Amino acid sequence: MIIFGTRGYVYQLAMLTLVCGQCGNPAAHSLRKYVTKFTLFFVPLFPISTKYRTQCTFCGMEQQLPKEHAEGLLAPAAAAPGGAARQEHTQG
């Protein structure tokens, strides 16, 4: 007997301040990654599908994004908390 199936995982990637397309408020949006993995004997083996979504914390609207757009939103968010390398210029 072989037991197989799928299991879903949700990863919180970032909290971003964006203008909501539904309510028009500049509010925090959670950027989440939804991954569905194939399981064999309850062990997740490989991802079957990956989706990216944002959800407005003001009105609750959820919107699906393409991978490229989600990665574009993550790039500035990843650089901000760690602080980008500071460059100092001296004139001499």
One Martini backbone bead per residue (centre of mass of N, CA, C, O) as a GRO file, in nm:
protein
   92
    1MET     BB    1   0.094   0.039   0.025
    2ILE     BB    2   0.042   0.370  -0.102
    3ILE     BB    3   0.108   0.697   0.029
    4PHE     BB    4  -0.041   0.989  -0.121
    5GLY     BB    5  -0.003   1.357  -0.188
    6THR     BB    6  -0.085   1.676  -0.046
    7ARG     BB    7   0.068   1.995   0.069
    8GLY     BB    8   0.034   2.300   0.237
    9TYR     BB    9   0.220   2.615   0.229
   10VAL     BB   10   0.298   2.910   0.434
   11TYR     BB   11   0.479   3.217   0.359
   12GLN     BB   12   0.613   3.490   0.520
   13LEU     BB   13   0.793   3.751   0.363
   14ALA     BB   14   0.624   4.037   0.399
   15MET     BB   15   0.581   4.386   0.492
   16LEU     BB   16   0.389   4.621   0.307
   17THR     BB   17   0.350   4.947   0.173
   18LEU     BB   18   0.039   4.995   0.010
   19VAL     BB   19  -0.192   5.055  -0.236
   20CYS     BB   20  -0.508   4.977  -0.257
   21GLY     BB   21  -0.727   4.865  -0.512
   22GLN     BB   22  -1.002   4.884  -0.344
   23CYS     BB   23  -0.979   5.116  -0.100
   24GLY     BB   24  -0.715   5.326  -0.135
   25ASN     BB   25  -0.525   5.256   0.097
   26PRO     BB   26  -0.242   5.305   0.285
   27ALA     BB   27  -0.125   4.982   0.357
   28ALA     BB   28  -0.067   4.692   0.487
   29HIS     BB   29   0.102   4.413   0.327
   30SER     BB   30   0.100   4.075   0.281
   31LEU     BB   31   0.358   3.857   0.174
   32ARG     BB   32   0.286   3.545   0.017
   33LYS     BB   33   0.373   3.190   0.005
   34TYR     BB   34   0.237   2.926  -0.193
   35VAL     BB   35   0.288   2.572  -0.130
   36THR     BB   36   0.273   2.268  -0.318
   37LYS     BB   37   0.327   1.931  -0.206
   38PHE     BB   38   0.450   1.626  -0.258
   39THR     BB   39   0.353   1.315  -0.099
   40LEU     BB   40   0.527   1.039   0.075
   41PHE     BB   41   0.442   0.920   0.355
   42PHE     BB   42   0.421   1.231   0.467
   43VAL     BB   43   0.657   1.328   0.272
   44PRO     BB   44   0.800   1.596   0.144
   45LEU     BB   45   0.945   1.634  -0.185
   46PHE     BB   46   0.791   1.835  -0.402
   47PRO     BB   47   0.698   2.095  -0.586
   48ILE     BB   48   0.404   2.187  -0.774
   49SER     BB   49   0.321   2.477  -0.650
   50THR     BB   50   0.347   2.846  -0.689
   51LYS     BB   51   0.230   3.129  -0.493
   52TYR     BB   52   0.153   3.481  -0.495
   53ARG     BB   53   0.039   3.704  -0.222
   54THR     BB   54  -0.169   3.974  -0.129
   55GLN     BB   55  -0.278   4.146   0.183
   56CYS     BB   56  -0.497   4.357   0.315
   57THR     BB   57  -0.532   4.497   0.642
   58PHE     BB   58  -0.792   4.673   0.600
   59CYS     BB   59  -0.997   4.487   0.389
   60GLY     BB   60  -0.874   4.183   0.284
   61MET     BB   61  -0.761   4.183   0.013
   62GLU     BB   62  -0.671   3.943  -0.238
   63GLN     BB   63  -0.368   3.909  -0.446
   64GLN     BB   64  -0.229   3.789  -0.728
   65LEU     BB   65   0.113   3.719  -0.825
   66PRO     BB   66   0.379   3.726  -0.994
   67LYS     BB   67   0.696   3.633  -0.939
   68GLU     BB   68   0.842   3.891  -1.041
   69HIS     BB   69   0.680   4.094  -0.868
   70ALA     BB   70   0.747   3.975  -0.590
   71GLU     BB   71   1.057   4.006  -0.618
   72GLY     BB   72   1.045   4.316  -0.659
   73LEU     BB   73   0.924   4.371  -0.369
   74LEU     BB   74   1.162   4.229  -0.206
   75ALA     BB   75   1.423   4.385  -0.266
   76PRO     BB   76   1.377   4.645  -0.087
   77ALA     BB   77   1.305   4.488   0.177
   78ALA     BB   78   1.583   4.341   0.207
   79ALA     BB   79   1.766   4.605   0.220
   80ALA     BB   80   1.654   4.776   0.460
   81PRO     BB   81   1.707   4.622   0.737
   82GLY     BB   82   2.025   4.570   0.683
   83GLY     BB   83   2.145   4.769   0.521
   84ALA     BB   84   2.308   4.919   0.310
   85ALA     BB   85   2.588   4.981   0.177
   86ARG     BB   86   2.811   5.223   0.269
   87GLN     BB   87   2.914   5.509   0.091
   88GLU     BB   88   3.218   5.693   0.075
   89HIS     BB   89   3.309   6.022  -0.027
   90THR     BB   90   3.616   6.168  -0.123
   91GLN     BB   91   3.788   6.466  -0.147
   92GLY     BB   92   4.139   6.542  -0.288
   0.00000   0.00000   0.00000
